[in-house]
Amino acid sequence: MSRYTGPRYKVSRRLGFSTLETGKELAKKPYIPGEHGRDGRRRKLSNYGIQLQEKQKVRFMYGLSEKQFKSFFVKAGKMAGVHGENLLKLLESRLDNLVYRIGFSTTRKGARQLVNHGHITVNGHKVDIPSYIVKPGDVIGLKEKDKDLAIVKASLESLQNRVDFISYDDKKMEGTYVRMPERSELNADIDESLIIEYYNR
């Protein structure tokens, strides 16, 4: 299954979860999409359906294909610690996600484009692979000629707060991935144990 490229608001409403983490998708139309969405009734899900939905929430939030997501799940299982938490920490360590967290883009999709188009550097070297895993201590910045990009400046100006596991140097326009996040710093509306159950069923 390829990466989803359709309307993000629609999929968020279907899942009842803000995949953009802003809540804007659900604020105006807090009901499922479709002809009968306004009646407010959601179909009762089986245990499998609940597990699948939880997996889809995280997959759509980070903008991954099914194959990519499964790969991260397997990799997280080989790490020391709690499998579900490791999965979320790995996903947070993706370069496109950290570009978004730093504030160079207002969405993960936009951050992925910045990386794909070669605007982003890691420790001074251009990296154009969105799934590149950034290590704690790595410095993420913009190529010198791209520091005046209007879309980046507008995104930085609109950023209201930055996560604690990233430090930012405003003069250099560089963000440092200080450490892996704690579970308490990540989305509280995700139950990663259901994702583990889904893959281990």
N, C-alpha and C positions, 0 to 999 in steps of 0.2 A: 504494500500500500504506500503510495507516494505521500509527500508532505501536503497537508491541507492548505489550499491557497484561496478558499472561498471567503465569504463574509464572516468576519470575526464576531460581530455583534450577534449574528444569527446562531452560531454554534454556542456562544455563551448563554444565550437565552434558553437554548435546548437543554444545556447541562445544568442551568440554574446556578452558574458559577462564573465569576468575572475572569476570563482567561487573560485579560489585559491588566488585571489587578487594580483597576481604577474604580470599578463599580458602575461606570457610565453606561455600560451595555444594558444593565438591569434596572437602572434608575427610571428611564423613560417608559420602558415596556417590560415590566417585571413578570411576564408570562411567556410561555413557550411560543415559538413561531408557528405559523400555519393558520388555517381557516378556523380551527376550534381552539386556538390558543387563549383567547380572551375568557373562556369559561373557567380558567384557573385550575383545571384538574390535570394532574400529572398521572400518567400510567403507573400503577404499582409495579415495582421492579422485583425480580427474583434476586436471590443472593448473588448469582452470576451477573445479573444486570447491574447491581449496585457496584460490584467489583470492577466491571468493565467501565462503568461511568466514571469511577474514581481514576482509573488509568487514563481515560480519555481526557479528563480535566487537566491532568499534568502534561500529557502529550501535546495537547493543543496550546496550553499555556506557554510551553517552551518552543512550540513550532517544529516538532520533530515528526519524521515518518515513523511508521510502526517498526520498521527494521532498525532504525537509529535508536528508538526508545528501548527496544529489547536488548540491543547491544550494551546500552548504559546499565540496564538492569543486571545483565550477566557480569559486567565489570564491577558493579557495586557489590555483588555477592562474593567477590574474591577479596574484598577489602576487610580489614579488621573493624569490628564495630557492628552497629545495628544496620541490617540490610536496607531497610526503607529510608533511614536517615542518610545513609551513604549515597543512595540513589539521588536524593534531592541535592545533596552537597556536590555531587559530580555534575549535575545539571546546572547548578549555580556557577560552577567553575568553567563552563563553556565561554569562549571568548565573546560570542555575540551577546550572551546574557550579561556579561560584565561590562561590555560597551554600553548596554542599556542601563545597567545599574549606576554606572559612572555619570550618566546623563548626556552622553553624546547623541542619543536618539530618544525619542519619546516612546518608542515601541521596540519590541524585540525584532519585529520584521524589518524596521528601519535600520536597526543595529546590524542585522545580518547583511543588509545591502551595503552598509559602510565597509564591513569586513570584506565582502565579496569583491567590491570595487577597488580594494587595495588602499583604502584611506587610513587603516589602523596599523599601529606598530606594537610589538611586545618586546620590551627591553631594547628598543631602538631599531628592531628589525621588522620589516613589513611581514605581516601574516594575513593571508586572505582565505583562511579556512575557518568558517564560523564555529565548527565543532572542536577547534583546538582547545585542549585543556590547559588552562592557566594555573600555574603553581603559586602558592603563597609566596609573596616577595616580588613577584613579577610586576613590571610597570607597563601599563597600557596607555598609549598616547596616540596622537595624530601625526601623520607625515607633515613636515614643516609647511609645505605648500597648501595643505588642506586645513590649517588651523583657522582660516578665515571663511570656511564654508558657512553660508548663511543658515543652513538647516541645523548645523551643529550649534552655532551660537544661539539660535532661537530655542533649541532644546535645553541647553544649559541655563538659559535665562528663565525658562518655565519650570525648572526642577525645584521642588519645594523642600525635599530632604533626601539625604543619601544614606545608604545602609552603613552600619558601623564597621563592617568587615572590609570596607574600601576607604582609603584616604585619598584626598584629591589636592593637587597642587594647581591652584588657579593660574599662577603666572606661567607655568610650563605647560598647562593644559594636559596634565598626566594624572592617571589614577593608579594607585598601588593596591593590589589584592593582598591585603595585610594578612588575612588568615581565612580558613574555611569557616563558613557561617555556623552558628549554633542552630539547633532545630527551632528554638524559640524565636529566632529572627526571621524564619521563613513563614510562608502562608499557613495560617492556622486552620484554614478551611479545607486542608488536604489531609486525608487519612491514608498515609502511605502503607499501613498494614493491609489495607484492602487490595492494594496493587500487588503486594507479595502473595496474598491469597489467590489473586487472579492468575498469576503465572505459575503458582505451585498447585493449582487445582488438579 
